[in-house]
Amino acid sequence: FATDYNASSCSASHIQAHVYLATDVDRVLIPTVTCNWISGDAVVWTNKNIIIQGAGIGQTIIIGYAVVFYVNINNVSKGAFRITNMTFGGAPGASVIQIVATSLIGTSCCWRIDHNHFDLDNGDFSNTIFIGGNAYGVIDHNTFDESAGVSVDFSMRLERESNDFATYGPEGALNYEQPANLGGSSFVFVEDNTFTFS
């Protein structure tokens, strides 16, 4: 690892301050602590292959009511971040983790979301992890304890070339022109997770 940044708590502002400083392969380490985030708190980054790492499930606990991590990718070489070793609680009403690559030209990989516990009181139309666009990776060894909603929502939506509907068709129509790449790496892999709905 290049540099370890040690957050003094799991508050959004403390984590975000270190995320601003972190560059590729750096780690932002979150201690054993519980934090309650208010609506509007979110840690955001664009095009960084960084690691956000808690102290462990049941030790680093973030209780939130909106998006916790929002990752924007518009560079094909900047999709290899990792989020690991935390518990997420609360009633977010939105994705806990959002990965957005709808403006990406090409494909990006290989992010990883692993060894987390999502203990959520979801709404019926919420999703825990949302992936939009051609950003591929793996979701593994997590525990999802949820009341409703969708655990993983993958929307490979590509924007149309312009607003000319007659020429280019509806938004997202480019998806149907993409190769399936069956058996390749261009997928979101969901492996070795536990799902419980109550």
PAFI-83377 format. One line per field, with one value per atom (N, C-alpha, C, O): residue number from 0; residue in three letters; z, y, x. Coordinates in steps of 0.001 Angstrom, whole numbers, plus 500000, padded with zeros to 6 digits. Layout:
N
vexfi = (NUM;...)
dotor = (Ala;...)
c3 = (Z;...)
c2 = (Y;...)
c1 = (X;...)
This chain:
198
vexfi = (0;0;0;0;1;1;1;1;2;2;2;2;3;3;3;3;4;4;4;4;5;5;5;5;6;6;6;6;7;7;7;7;8;8;8;8;9;9;9;9;10;10;10;10;11;11;11;11;12;12;12;12;13;13;13;13;14;14;14;14;15;15;15;15;16;16;16;16;17;17;17;17;18;18;18;18;19;19;19;19;20;20;20;20;21;21;21;21;22;22;22;22;23;23;23;23;24;24;24;24;25;25;25;25;26;26;26;26;27;27;27;27;28;28;28;28;29;29;29;29;30;30;30;30;31;31;31;31;32;32;32;32;33;33;33;33;34;34;34;34;35;35;35;35;36;36;36;36;37;37;37;37;38;38;38;38;39;39;39;39;40;40;40;40;41;41;41;41;42;42;42;42;43;43;43;43;44;44;44;44;45;45;45;45;46;46;46;46;47;47;47;47;48;48;48;48;49;49;49;49;50;50;50;50;51;51;51;51;52;52;52;52;53;53;53;53;54;54;54;54;55;55;55;55;56;56;56;56;57;57;57;57;58;58;58;58;59;59;59;59;60;60;60;60;61;61;61;61;62;62;62;62;63;63;63;63;64;64;64;64;65;65;65;65;66;66;66;66;67;67;67;67;68;68;68;68;69;69;69;69;70;70;70;70;71;71;71;71;72;72;72;72;73;73;73;73;74;74;74;74;75;75;75;75;76;76;76;76;77;77;77;77;78;78;78;78;79;79;79;79;80;80;80;80;81;81;81;81;82;82;82;82;83;83;83;83;84;84;84;84;85;85;85;85;86;86;86;86;87;87;87;87;88;88;88;88;89;89;89;89;90;90;90;90;91;91;91;91;92;92;92;92;93;93;93;93;94;94;94;94;95;95;95;95;96;96;96;96;97;97;97;97;98;98;98;98;99;99;99;99;100;100;100;100;101;101;101;101;102;102;102;102;103;103;103;103;104;104;104;104;105;105;105;105;106;106;106;106;107;107;107;107;108;108;108;108;109;109;109;109;110;110;110;110;111;111;111;111;112;112;112;112;113;113;113;113;114;114;114;114;115;115;115;115;116;116;116;116;117;117;117;117;118;118;118;118;119;119;119;119;120;120;120;120;121;121;121;121;122;122;122;122;123;123;123;123;124;124;124;124;125;125;125;125;126;126;126;126;127;127;127;127;128;128;128;128;129;129;129;129;130;130;130;130;131;131;131;131;132;132;132;132;133;133;133;133;134;134;134;134;135;135;135;135;136;136;136;136;137;137;137;137;138;138;138;138;139;139;139;139;140;140;140;140;141;141;141;141;142;142;142;142;143;143;143;143;144;144;144;144;145;145;145;145;146;146;146;146;147;147;147;147;148;148;148;148;149;149;149;149;150;150;150;150;151;151;151;151;152;152;152;152;153;153;153;153;154;154;154;154;155;155;155;155;156;156;156;156;157;157;157;157;158;158;158;158;159;159;159;159;160;160;160;160;161;161;161;161;162;162;162;162;163;163;163;163;164;164;164;164;165;165;165;165;166;166;166;166;167;167;167;167;168;168;168;168;169;169;169;169;170;170;170;170;171;171;171;171;172;172;172;172;173;173;173;173;174;174;174;174;175;175;175;175;176;176;176;176;177;177;177;177;178;178;178;178;179;179;179;179;180;180;180;180;181;181;181;181;182;182;182;182;183;183;183;183;184;184;184;184;185;185;185;185;186;186;186;186;187;187;187;187;188;188;188;188;189;189;189;189;190;190;190;190;191;191;191;191;192;192;192;192;193;193;193;193;194;194;194;194;195;195;195;195;196;196;196;196;197;197;197;197)
dotor = (Phe;Phe;Phe;Phe;Ala;Ala;Ala;Ala;Thr;Thr;Thr;Thr;Asp;Asp;Asp;Asp;Tyr;Tyr;Tyr;Tyr;Asn;Asn;Asn;Asn;Ala;Ala;Ala;Ala;Ser;Ser;Ser;Ser;Ser;Ser;Ser;Ser;Cys;Cys;Cys;Cys;Ser;Ser;Ser;Ser;Ala;Ala;Ala;Ala;Ser;Ser;Ser;Ser;His;His;His;His;Ile;Ile;Ile;Ile;Gln;Gln;Gln;Gln;Ala;Ala;Ala;Ala;His;His;His;His;Val;Val;Val;Val;Tyr;Tyr;Tyr;Tyr;Leu;Leu;Leu;Leu;Ala;Ala;Ala;Ala;Thr;Thr;Thr;Thr;Asp;Asp;Asp;Asp;Val;Val;Val;Val;Asp;Asp;Asp;Asp;Arg;Arg;Arg;Arg;Val;Val;Val;Val;Leu;Leu;Leu;Leu;Ile;Ile;Ile;Ile;Pro;Pro;Pro;Pro;Thr;Thr;Thr;Thr;Val;Val;Val;Val;Thr;Thr;Thr;Thr;Cys;Cys;Cys;Cys;Asn;Asn;Asn;Asn;Trp;Trp;Trp;Trp;Ile;Ile;Ile;Ile;Ser;Ser;Ser;Ser;Gly;Gly;Gly;Gly;Asp;Asp;Asp;Asp;Ala;Ala;Ala;Ala;Val;Val;Val;Val;Val;Val;Val;Val;Trp;Trp;Trp;Trp;Thr;Thr;Thr;Thr;Asn;Asn;Asn;Asn;Lys;Lys;Lys;Lys;Asn;Asn;Asn;Asn;Ile;Ile;Ile;Ile;Ile;Ile;Ile;Ile;Ile;Ile;Ile;Ile;Gln;Gln;Gln;Gln;Gly;Gly;Gly;Gly;Ala;Ala;Ala;Ala;Gly;Gly;Gly;Gly;Ile;Ile;Ile;Ile;Gly;Gly;Gly;Gly;Gln;Gln;Gln;Gln;Thr;Thr;Thr;Thr;Ile;Ile;Ile;Ile;Ile;Ile;Ile;Ile;Ile;Ile;Ile;Ile;Gly;Gly;Gly;Gly;Tyr;Tyr;Tyr;Tyr;Ala;Ala;Ala;Ala;Val;Val;Val;Val;Val;Val;Val;Val;Phe;Phe;Phe;Phe;Tyr;Tyr;Tyr;Tyr;Val;Val;Val;Val;Asn;Asn;Asn;Asn;Ile;Ile;Ile;Ile;Asn;Asn;Asn;Asn;Asn;Asn;Asn;Asn;Val;Val;Val;Val;Ser;Ser;Ser;Ser;Lys;Lys;Lys;Lys;Gly;Gly;Gly;Gly;Ala;Ala;Ala;Ala;Phe;Phe;Phe;Phe;Arg;Arg;Arg;Arg;Ile;Ile;Ile;Ile;Thr;Thr;Thr;Thr;Asn;Asn;Asn;Asn;Met;Met;Met;Met;Thr;Thr;Thr;Thr;Phe;Phe;Phe;Phe;Gly;Gly;Gly;Gly;Gly;Gly;Gly;Gly;Ala;Ala;Ala;Ala;Pro;Pro;Pro;Pro;Gly;Gly;Gly;Gly;Ala;Ala;Ala;Ala;Ser;Ser;Ser;Ser;Val;Val;Val;Val;Ile;Ile;Ile;Ile;Gln;Gln;Gln;Gln;Ile;Ile;Ile;Ile;Val;Val;Val;Val;Ala;Ala;Ala;Ala;Thr;Thr;Thr;Thr;Ser;Ser;Ser;Ser;Leu;Leu;Leu;Leu;Ile;Ile;Ile;Ile;Gly;Gly;Gly;Gly;Thr;Thr;Thr;Thr;Ser;Ser;Ser;Ser;Cys;Cys;Cys;Cys;Cys;Cys;Cys;Cys;Trp;Trp;Trp;Trp;Arg;Arg;Arg;Arg;Ile;Ile;Ile;Ile;Asp;Asp;Asp;Asp;His;His;His;His;Asn;Asn;Asn;Asn;His;His;His;His;Phe;Phe;Phe;Phe;Asp;Asp;Asp;Asp;Leu;Leu;Leu;Leu;Asp;Asp;Asp;Asp;Asn;Asn;Asn;Asn;Gly;Gly;Gly;Gly;Asp;Asp;Asp;Asp;Phe;Phe;Phe;Phe;Ser;Ser;Ser;Ser;Asn;Asn;Asn;Asn;Thr;Thr;Thr;Thr;Ile;Ile;Ile;Ile;Phe;Phe;Phe;Phe;Ile;Ile;Ile;Ile;Gly;Gly;Gly;Gly;Gly;Gly;Gly;Gly;Asn;Asn;Asn;Asn;Ala;Ala;Ala;Ala;Tyr;Tyr;Tyr;Tyr;Gly;Gly;Gly;Gly;Val;Val;Val;Val;Ile;Ile;Ile;Ile;Asp;Asp;Asp;Asp;His;His;His;His;Asn;Asn;Asn;Asn;Thr;Thr;Thr;Thr;Phe;Phe;Phe;Phe;Asp;Asp;Asp;Asp;Glu;Glu;Glu;Glu;Ser;Ser;Ser;Ser;Ala;Ala;Ala;Ala;Gly;Gly;Gly;Gly;Val;Val;Val;Val;Ser;Ser;Ser;Ser;Val;Val;Val;Val;Asp;Asp;Asp;Asp;Phe;Phe;Phe;Phe;Ser;Ser;Ser;Ser;Met;Met;Met;Met;Arg;Arg;Arg;Arg;Leu;Leu;Leu;Leu;Glu;Glu;Glu;Glu;Arg;Arg;Arg;Arg;Glu;Glu;Glu;Glu;Ser;Ser;Ser;Ser;Asn;Asn;Asn;Asn;Asp;Asp;Asp;Asp;Phe;Phe;Phe;Phe;Ala;Ala;Ala;Ala;Thr;Thr;Thr;Thr;Tyr;Tyr;Tyr;Tyr;Gly;Gly;Gly;Gly;Pro;Pro;Pro;Pro;Glu;Glu;Glu;Glu;Gly;Gly;Gly;Gly;Ala;Ala;Ala;Ala;Leu;Leu;Leu;Leu;Asn;Asn;Asn;Asn;Tyr;Tyr;Tyr;Tyr;Glu;Glu;Glu;Glu;Gln;Gln;Gln;Gln;Pro;Pro;Pro;Pro;Ala;Ala;Ala;Ala;Asn;Asn;Asn;Asn;Leu;Leu;Leu;Leu;Gly;Gly;Gly;Gly;Gly;Gly;Gly;Gly;Ser;Ser;Ser;Ser;Ser;Ser;Ser;Ser;Phe;Phe;Phe;Phe;Val;Val;Val;Val;Phe;Phe;Phe;Phe;Val;Val;Val;Val;Glu;Glu;Glu;Glu;Asp;Asp;Asp;Asp;Asn;Asn;Asn;Asn;Thr;Thr;Thr;Thr;Phe;Phe;Phe;Phe;Thr;Thr;Thr;Thr;Phe;Phe;Phe;Phe;Ser;Ser;Ser;Ser)
c3 = (500000;500000;500000;500624;499304;499246;500558;501178;500993;502218;502922;502277;504251;505067;505716;506366;505532;506185;507259;506965;508500;509628;510015;510560;509722;510113;511630;512238;512232;513686;514129;515308;513196;513494;512186;511153;512243;511010;510493;509701;510933;510421;508951;508493;508222;506794;506548;505626;507362;507137;507374;506643;508386;508651;507546;507109;507092;506010;504726;504020;504422;503187;503142;502082;504262;504292;503849;503138;504264;503866;502438;501737;502007;500620;499662;498611;500007;499170;498994;497909;500068;500029;499354;498763;499438;498981;497466;496732;497019;495601;495399;496357;494182;493861;494827;495168;495255;496172;497608;498448;497919;499316;500047;499434;501380;502212;503141;503721;503273;504302;505348;505069;506549;507608;508617;509115;508913;509816;511097;511031;512265;513514;514015;513389;515160;515845;516481;517460;515912;516381;515682;514614;516274;515660;515379;516244;514175;513786;513197;512462;513527;512924;511915;512264;510663;509606;509349;509383;509095;508752;507240;506492;506804;505369;504732;505220;503656;502993;503209;502439;504267;504441;503384;503150;502756;501794;501561;501540;501389;501002;499498;498988;498798;497336;496794;497314;495735;495020;493555;493168;492748;491306;490887;491193;490188;489551;490525;490339;491574;492515;492830;493237;492645;493006;494448;494716;495368;496790;497557;497044;498787;499668;500870;501566;501106;502299;503208;502876;504348;505174;506616;507266;507109;508509;509378;508891;510683;511636;511714;512345;511071;511062;511192;511644;510795;510944;512428;513247;512768;514152;514941;516117;514319;514990;514398;515130;513078;512399;511921;511036;512510;512224;511770;512499;510562;510025;509891;509138;510623;510565;509755;510172;508597;507683;507181;507342;506564;506057;504617;504121;503962;502545;502028;502645;500912;500324;501274;501827;501455;502275;501387;501613;500378;499455;498035;497546;497384;496002;495180;495403;494236;493450;491989;491388;491434;490034;489246;489615;488149;487314;485888;485268;485362;483940;483262;482200;483894;483351;483432;484508;482320;482288;483241;483608;483646;484519;485998;486833;486327;487697;488370;489130;488087;488680;489638;489848;490227;491062;492543;493247;493013;494426;495227;494654;496557;497435;498660;499201;499097;500320;501148;500687;502383;503121;504634;505145;505345;506803;507595;508500;507248;507966;508146;507491;509039;509163;508798;509251;507964;507578;508129;507884;508871;509449;509092;508372;509610;509386;508374;507989;507950;506953;505837;505786;504942;504001;503002;502657;502523;501515;500180;499266;500065;498825;498884;499878;497847;497831;498897;499067;499609;500551;499780;500138;498719;497860;496434;495901;495818;494423;493600;493938;492511;491575;490248;489666;489774;488597;487524;487719;486384;485262;483955;482912;484000;482801;481754;480588;482133;481146;480694;479930;481162;480820;479382;478946;478648;477303;477426;477752;477168;477382;478655;479133;479218;480444;481473;481136;482731;483820;484830;485061;485421;486490;487370;486940;488431;488988;490465;491338;490735;492106;492906;492352;494236;495128;496345;496959;496693;497912;498681;498235;499838;500486;502002;502569;502636;504083;504826;505759;504386;505055;505519;505031;506462;506926;506651;507179;505826;505527;506341;505960;507450;508385;508291;509067;507333;506899;506999;506833;507277;507209;505909;505916;504797;503475;503162;503709;502265;501660;500506;500017;500077;499025;497716;496971;497427;496130;496238;495308;497344;497514;497081;496965;496847;496566;497406;497628;497867;498770;498027;498439;496934;496094;494683;494106;494134;492782;491903;492266;490745;489757;488466;487895;487996;486758;485748;486000;484593;483558;483517;484225;482687;482434;483443;483081;484701;485757;486406;487055;486238;486636;487845;488042;488645;489829;490524;489927;491810;492570;493916;494583;494295;495603;496298;495917;497318;497897;499409;499986;500032;501462;502302;503333;501840;502608;503179;502696;504219;504775;504584;505003;503945;503705;504578;504313;505603;506429;506158;506620;505405;504911;505051;505072;505146;505307;503981;503884;502971;501664;500661;500971;499451;498454;497691;497724;497000;496142;496683;496917;496881;497448;496461;496819;495216;494197;492942;492418;492464;491262;490253;490448;489166;488130;486901;486299;486531;485378;484413;484591;483387;482426;481417;480229;481908;481051;480371;481033;479047;478277;477686;477125;477813;477289;475763;475141;475180;473724;473311;474131;472031;471566;471622;471788;471487;471543;471932;472205;471959;472274;471052;471106;469959;468726;468819;468417;469345;469570;468255;468197;467198;465921;465342;464732;465529;464964;465873;465403;467180;468077;468985;469669;469007;469855;471286;471589;472172;473555;474353;473966;475467;476373;476803;477159;476772;477132;475972;476139;474777;473643;473204;472599;473499;473115;473811;473337;474936;475625;474706;474763;473865;473043;471915;471252;471697;470664;471210;470452;472531;473139;473099;473221;472930;472970;474373;475367;474439;475735;476552;477781;475899;476581;477597;478662;477264;478183;478436;477510;479705;480092;480309;480660;480106;480289;481621;482513;481743;483011;483085;484119;482007;481970;482608;481949;483905;484662;486078;486523;486754;488199;488824;488664;489526;490145;491591;492354;491966;493330;493864;493465;494775;495173;496680;497350;497211;498619;499594;500587;499301;500205;500884;500428;501973;502680;502637;502957;502238;502109;503018;502956;503855;504724;504637;504803;504375;504306;505346;505498;506055;507093;506952;507747)
c2 = (498819;500000;501239;501265;502255;503480;504241;504502;504602;505373;504901;504630;504799;504545;505845;506526;506184;507349;506848;506104;507253;506775;507822;508875;507512;508415;508359;507299;509489;509521;509020;508726;508918;508370;507854;507847;507420;506980;508041;507734;509275;510337;510597;510391;511049;511309;512329;512172;513365;514429;513930;514308;513088;512576;511638;511703;510765;509852;510633;510379;511590;512356;513126;513225;513668;514428;513562;514036;512301;511404;510908;510690;510730;510323;511388;511058;512663;513745;513594;513831;513197;513099;511824;511804;510767;509452;509404;510012;508669;508395;506878;506124;506442;505019;504139;504436;503059;502010;502471;501679;503705;504145;503541;503199;503413;502927;504029;504767;504129;504958;503999;503243;504023;503071;503725;504817;503041;503566;502755;501526;503393;502659;501956;502015;501291;500676;501783;502403;502023;503120;503009;502406;503583;503650;505105;505964;505382;506743;506757;505850;507789;508016;509141;510269;508825;509821;510376;509639;511664;512279;512249;512046;512451;512496;513607;514737;513285;514260;513982;514440;513226;512794;511753;510842;511869;510865;511100;512239;510013;510087;509860;508858;510801;510814;510840;511541;510060;510206;509856;509153;510374;510137;509627;510239;508504;507983;507791;508342;506993;506665;505176;504653;504506;503092;502981;502615;503301;503359;502270;501654;502046;501057;501779;502521;501556;502061;500855;499953;500840;499634;499946;500772;499264;499384;498447;497727;498469;497622;496225;495341;496020;494700;494807;495826;493751;493693;493768;493065;494617;494800;495702;495967;496177;497083;498487;499468;498581;499855;499812;499028;500660;500625;502014;502996;502075;503329;503169;502322;503985;503968;505181;506323;504921;506016;505993;505015;507106;507278;507763;508290;507578;507948;507247;506298;507707;507109;507298;508380;506236;506327;506566;507512;505712;505864;506044;505239;507117;507401;507450;508307;506533;506416;506721;506083;507685;508047;507608;507915;506881;506385;506875;506536;507663;508031;507833;508397;507020;506668;505148;504574;504496;503031;502399;501235;503117;502543;502857;502581;503436;503912;503247;503886;501962;501275;500169;499246;500230;499137;499497;499163;500169;500511;499314;498313;499431;498371;498996;499987;498406;498804;497543;496582;497530;496273;496470;497525;495430;495299;496317;496969;496449;497385;496796;495822;497400;497148;498428;499519;498269;499393;499140;498087;500102;499969;501152;502061;501122;502228;501897;500743;502942;502833;503812;504897;503444;504421;504982;506160;504184;504689;504973;505498;504631;504801;503814;503107;503761;502836;503211;504387;502219;502462;502755;503653;501986;502192;502388;501538;503499;503760;503872;504626;503103;503155;503639;502979;504769;505390;505546;506219;504900;504967;505168;504680;505884;506025;506927;506867;507761;508597;507983;508601;506769;506100;505614;504989;505899;505368;504137;504257;502962;501715;501050;501346;500148;499451;499605;499833;499476;499630;498503;498079;498027;497036;497238;498031;496694;495517;495833;495373;496604;496980;495756;494726;495911;494820;495396;496350;494813;495132;493826;492899;493733;492433;492541;493556;491448;491294;492457;493028;492786;493795;493167;492112;493824;493418;494568;495668;494308;495290;494910;494009;495590;495300;496447;497401;496351;497521;497317;496214;498421;498479;499207;500391;498478;499082;499389;498779;500351;500553;499591;498982;499457;498488;498758;497825;500024;500363;500794;501391;500501;500871;499708;498568;500022;498987;499250;500403;498204;498355;498768;499694;498079;498412;498645;497777;499800;500132;500331;501056;499685;499847;500319;499613;501481;502028;502228;502978;501559;501711;500540;499549;500657;499558;499547;499741;499321;499214;497853;497596;496988;495603;495278;495854;494343;493953;492797;492076;492618;491489;491953;492808;491369;491577;490228;489305;490103;488777;488821;489801;487705;487480;488587;488992;489066;490025;489320;488262;489921;489459;490559;491698;490211;491148;490742;489724;491518;491340;492536;493645;492302;493418;493130;491976;494197;494036;494049;493505;494656;494752;495275;495404;495577;496183;495176;493974;495687;494891;495003;496107;493876;493914;494476;495335;493995;494436;494796;493973;496006;496481;496892;497872;496122;496416;496918;496193;498159;498769;499213;500279;498405;498756;499739;499438;500909;501905;502753;503372;502781;503655;504773;504529;505971;507100;507086;506640;507576;507707;508823;509657;508835;509786;511235;512148;511454;512813;512739;511658;513868;513901;513655;513845;513235;512961;511566;510580;511489;510214;509471;508253;510199;509551;508825;507765;509392;508788;507717;506644;507999;507140;506273;505397;506495;505684;506190;507228;505449;505919;505830;505137;506539;506480;505032;504336;504576;503207;502241;501072;502702;501787;501205;500133;501895;501379;500060;499301;499786;498520;497326;496350;497412;496274;496042;495005;496991;496851;496301;496067;496091;495633;494108;493434;493550;492091;491557;492247;490319;489726;489377;489430;489020;488659;487543;487554;486575;485465;484710;484412;484410;483704;484601;484121;485901;486842;487560;487163;488602;489333;490518;491182;490795;491991;491726;491763;491459;491172;491742;492081;491833;492044;490670;490075;490178;488865;489003;489786;488246;488233;486829;485878;486708;485383;485264;486192;484105;483743;484779;485114;485280;486188;485449;484387;486017;485482;486530;487697;486102;487013;486543;485388;487449;487160;488330;489486;488020;489056;488761;487623;489800;489609;490625;490612)
c1 = (500833;500000;500874;501935;500427;501220;501148;502179;499935;499756;498501;497488;498559;497376;496942;497735;495663;495076;494122;493186;494357;493565;492531;492862;491271;490189;490026;490180;489716;489566;488198;487999;487254;485934;485350;486019;484086;483431;482462;481572;482628;481767;482070;483194;481064;481241;482342;483141;482387;483377;484799;485715;484994;486343;486803;487952;485907;486284;486534;487510;485647;485786;487094;487711;487527;488784;489962;490848;489972;491052;490885;491873;489650;489409;489922;490471;489751;490283;491798;492327;492491;493948;494434;495514;493647;494092;494230;493451;495240;495435;495441;495275;495627;495514;496307;497452;495673;496139;496312;496738;496003;495996;494804;493793;494938;493843;493356;494152;492035;491422;490874;489944;491442;491113;490187;490460;489085;488068;488108;488121;488129;488336;487070;486012;487214;486078;485248;485664;484069;483225;481871;481769;480850;479529;479187;479357;478706;478346;476940;476552;476192;474876;474995;475342;474706;474773;473380;472395;473301;472025;471840;472796;470617;470343;471165;471180;471838;472708;474177;475021;474491;475878;476206;475412;477338;477804;479286;479753;480014;481420;481478;480976;482097;482062;483483;484350;483705;484967;484785;483851;485715;485718;487091;488115;487098;488318;489476;490562;489221;490290;490243;489205;491354;491471;491942;493086;491047;491397;490655;489721;491086;490473;489877;490570;488588;487922;487706;486938;488381;488410;488060;488702;487018;486661;487484;488356;487189;487914;487329;487908;486177;485561;484058;483535;483362;481905;481557;482149;480599;480202;481121;480869;482178;483112;483044;482910;483135;482882;481435;481092;480585;479148;478703;478843;478170;477641;476127;475646;475391;473928;473499;473693;472916;472610;471190;470460;470818;469459;469462;468466;470584;470719;471969;472454;472482;473683;474874;475068;475664;476875;478095;478851;478290;479417;478886;478094;479339;478953;480238;481093;480367;481596;481277;480413;481971;481799;483035;484169;482786;483893;483675;482668;484599;484552;485902;486167;486754;488061;488198;488036;488491;488483;489490;489329;490507;491530;491295;492156;490130;489906;488708;487980;488510;487376;487760;486973;488946;489441;489468;490422;488439;488362;487842;487411;487888;487388;486728;487219;485603;484899;484728;484112;485271;485343;485309;485686;484849;484980;484170;484692;482886;482016;480628;480258;479874;478437;477703;478051;476676;475823;474431;473843;473902;472576;471698;472112;470474;469554;468488;468297;467796;466724;467030;466450;467936;468486;467486;467577;466532;465605;466270;465634;467540;468310;469460;469622;470246;471372;472392;472716;472893;473984;475268;476030;475495;476658;476162;475449;476535;476194;477469;478382;477514;478628;478058;477197;478524;477933;479008;480020;478751;479702;478961;479396;477845;477022;477659;477271;478624;479304;480625;481367;480923;482176;482153;481186;483215;483390;484284;485465;483729;484448;483970;482875;484778;484418;485523;486685;485139;486086;485874;484742;486942;486867;488094;488931;488306;487666;487410;488147;486384;486069;485621;485235;485688;485280;484571;485051;483425;482685;482585;481908;483252;483382;483436;483840;483010;483099;482434;482999;481224;480405;479099;478694;478451;477128;476166;476334;475164;474126;472896;472148;472688;471600;470601;470666;469672;468917;467407;466885;466738;465279;464934;464595;465027;464880;463426;462507;463242;461940;461736;462687;460495;460175;460906;461204;461198;461780;463242;463784;463866;465270;466157;465706;467421;468406;469641;470012;470266;471406;472664;473362;472951;474105;473589;472934;473879;473447;474667;475592;474666;475735;475107;474276;475477;474955;476060;477003;475956;476968;477928;477745;478950;479887;481032;482192;480696;481702;481530;480516;482506;482360;483224;484294;482735;483480;482810;482010;483143;482627;482085;482669;480960;480340;480394;479675;481244;481458;481616;482087;481197;481355;480716;481253;479558;478767;477552;477147;476970;475708;474678;474886;473561;472476;471287;470648;470987;469789;468892;469162;467823;467036;465548;465121;464771;463335;462592;461492;463171;462511;463528;464712;463052;463912;464749;464488;465762;466637;468058;468550;468711;470065;471076;471882;471042;471996;471216;470464;471389;470698;471760;472480;471844;472834;472105;471313;472372;471725;472807;473397;473077;474129;473568;473450;473227;472589;473641;474474;473604;474482;473639;472570;474115;473352;473364;474328;472289;472279;473222;473606;473596;474605;474121;474930;472820;472298;470837;470315;470185;468767;467893;466678;468502;467770;467151;467768;465939;465265;465043;465207;464668;464340;465546;465399;466748;467953;468540;468919;468617;469370;468513;469041;467211;466353;466343;466930;465668;465503;466794;467735;466823;467958;468180;467228;469431;469744;469707;470055;469286;469151;470487;470524;471584;472903;473229;474074;472561;472813;472611;473359;471601;471245;472246;472204;473137;474153;475464;476405;475529;476766;476851;475828;478061;478211;477928;478150;477434;477096;478333;478288;479439;480690;480503;481121;479646;479409;480714;481468;480959;482168;483363;484441;483193;484296;484218;483469;484986;485077;484127;484051;483401;482550;481193;480154;481234;480035;480178;481275;479060;479063;478839;477774;479835;479763;479303;479870;478280;477758;477999;477328;478969;479452;479587;480040;479189;479448;478901;479547;477710;477013;475868;475445;475375;474209;473099;473324;471894;470760;469620;469199;469133;468001;467023;467411;465753;464723;463655;463211;463253;462252;461108;460169)
